[in-house]
Amino acid sequence: MSEVDLDPVIHSASRLRVVATLAALDRGDRVSFPRLQKLLDMTAGNLSTHLRRLEDAGYVTQTKTHVGRTPATYVELTPAGRLAFERYTQTLTELLKGAQE
């Protein structure tokens, strides 16, 4: 196997951090944008850019709503995103095992 087998959408370090964080949540759970931003220590603009790329790939959904009069955005890993992350980690594990042999 080669690096070509790793999902290029997830392989970016920042997007990998986003997907790994969301994958740690239970299926169907979501996190608020500010909480995710704080957990990852990313700027709002940087996080938004990476979320957009993940959303375009079908890996995350963003739900925009209001809490009272305050806008709120929630982020969730889709089933396709969870499967892509599982495949990514499996491929990476295989690559690392192959490097140790």
N, C-alpha and C positions, 0 to 999 in steps of 0.2 A: 504494500500500500504506500501511497505517497500523500503529500500535503494536498494534492488535488482532490482527494477523497473527503477532506474536511469541508463542511458547509461554509462557504465564504461569507455568508450573512452573519453567522454566529462567530466565525473565527476572529473577527476584530475584537481586540481586548476589551474595549468598552461595552460592545454588544454582548460579549460572552459574560461579562459581569452582570449585565441586566438580566439576561436569560437565566443564568445560574441563580440569581436572587429570586426571580419569579418562580423558578422550578422548585424552590425550597418551600413554597406555599402549597397548601393542599389544593387539589383540583377544584376549580370553581372559586377559589379565594382571589381577592384582588387587593392591591395596595394603592394608597393615594399617591399622586405624583410628588407632592412635597416630601412624603415619607421615603419614597424610593430615591428621590434626589439626595436626601440626607444620608440614607444608608450607603449610597454609592459615592458620596462626596463629589457630585458632578454639578456643573452649572445647569440652570434651567434650559438654556439654549442647546448645550451639548447633549443633555439627556433627551430633549425633544427631537433633535436630529436623529439620534440612534433609535428612538422609539418609532419614528416615522419609517425608517428603513425596515425595522422589524415588522411593523404593521403592514407595509407594502408586501412583505414576504408572507404575510398571513400568520406570523408567529405570535403577535400580541394584539389585543384590542384595547382601545382607550375609550372609556365611557365618560362623557362630559355631562355634568349635572349641576345642581345648585344645592347647597346646604344653607337654608335660609335665603339670604340674598347674595351669598358668596359663591362664586363658581368653584366647582370641584371636579378634578379629573382623576379617574381611577384606571389603573393598568392591570391587565390580566394576561397570563400566558394562555394561548389557545391550545386545543388538543394537537393541532399541527405543530405548534411551537414546542410543546412538551416532547412530541415524538422526534422532532428535529434535534432537540437537545440530547435526548437519549441516544440517538444515532451518532451524534457528534462525540459524546463521551465514550461510546463503545469504540468508535473508530480511533479516537485518541489513545485509548487504553491498548488497543491492538498495535498501534504504531509504537507505543512505548515498550510493549513486550517484545516486539520485533527488534528494537534497538538494543535490548539487553541480551539478546541471544548471540 
